[in-house]
């Protein structure tokens, strides 16, 4: 996720904040993620018990992901850097409400094998998502200045 390594650089380079201020704003996504992960789990369990498993495990993440998309779009389009930082951080935080539900689905589905199922789910997710790999190195593409993962030289 971009918030783990590039958010403070985005705020500094694209939004014009100094590095110290962008470092302070880059803490916000992690605070939001922490609160939302715990709150999402509690909300998901409460909705599942009060209404149905589908409501707690499917409807809640649907609304969380829809809200995330609105926050990320709004955060990318506002002019003021501080507002952008807050909206983008909120988007990252709200996304973790959905993530709590995904892990709860795995635990519900797997029962006593929840650890194994969670490990498989995480492995498949990691192998399907593009991410820097230790065997790859990054090289800048002159056309856009963004670091792209490329295979190591022969």
N, C-alpha and C positions, 0 to 999 in steps of 0.2 A: 504494500500500500504506500502511496506517495507520502503519507503523513509520517512514516517512520524515518525517512532520510532526506526528503526533499522539500518539505513544507517550509522550513525556515529559509531555505535558499529561494524558493518561490516568492515568499513575502519580501525578501531583501531585493532580489533582482527584478521581479515582475511588478511588485507593488511599491518598491522604493523605500522600504523600511530599513533602518540601520540594523546591523547584525544583532546587537543586543536586544532591541525591541522585537525583532523577528524571532529571536530565541525565546523570549517571554511568551509571545503569541503561539509558538510551536508547542508549548506545554498544554494549551487548551484542548487539543484533540485527545490527548491521553487522559485528561481529567474527564472529559465527556465520555470517552470509551469506557473508562472504569465505572463511572456512575451508571451509564446505560446498560452495560453488560449485567451488572447486578440487578438493576431495576427491571431490565427486560426479562430476566429469569423469574423474578418475583411476579411481574405482571402476567407472564405467560402461564405460570402455574396457577395463578388466581383465576385467569380467564378459562383455563382448562377445567378447573374444578367447578367454577360457577356456571359456565355455559356448556362448552364441549371441548374435546381435545383439538378438533379442527380450528375452533375459534382461537384457542390459546397458542397453537403451534403454527397455524397458517395465516389467519386473518391479521393477527398482530404484526408478523414480519412483512406482510404485504403493505400495510399502512406505514410501517417504519421505513421500508425501502422507497416507497413513494415520497414520503417526507424528506428522506435523504436526497433524492434526486432534485426536489424543489430547492432545498437548501444549497446544494452544490451548484446548481445553475444560477441561483440568485447570488451566491458568494463569488462566482466567477465573473459576474457582470456588474457588480457595484463598483463605484468609483473609489470610495474611501477605503484605504488599506485596512484600517482597524475593523471596519464593518465586514470586509471580505474575510479577514482572519477569523472573526467570531462566527460568521455564517458557515464557513468551511469547516471549522472545528465542530460546530453543532451538527453538521452533516455527518462527519465522521462518528460523532458520539451516537447519534440516532441510529446509524447503521448497526451498531453493536446491540441494539435491542433485538434486531432480526437475528444476529449471530447467536444470541442466547437461545432463541427458539430452535435454530438448526441443531445445536448441540442437544437440546432437550428432546427433539424428535429422534435423534440417534439413540439416546438413552431409553426412550419409550419403546422404540423398535427392537433394540437388542436385548433388553432385559439384563440377565446376568452376564452377558457378553458385551456390555456397554463399553468397556475399556478397549476391547478388540475392535469393535465397530467404529469407535471414535478414532482409533489409530488408522484404520483403513480409510475412513472418511477424510482425515487430515492428509494422509499420503496421496490419495487420489486428487484432492484439491491442490496440493502442492505440485504434483506432476502435471496438472492441467493448466496451471497459472504460469504465465511468463515471469520468471524471477532470475536475478543474477545467480549464477552457479559458480562455484570455486574453480571449475575447469574452464570457465569463459573469462575473457577480459573485456573491459569496456573501451570503446574507442569513439571519439566524437565524429559525427557526420558533419562535414563542412556545410551542408545545405541547411541544417536546422540548429546546429550547436547542441543538440541533445545527445546524451550518452546512450548508445545502443549496445546491447549485448551481442557479441560476435564470437565465433569459435577461435580458439587459440591458434597462433600461427603454426604451421607444420614444421 
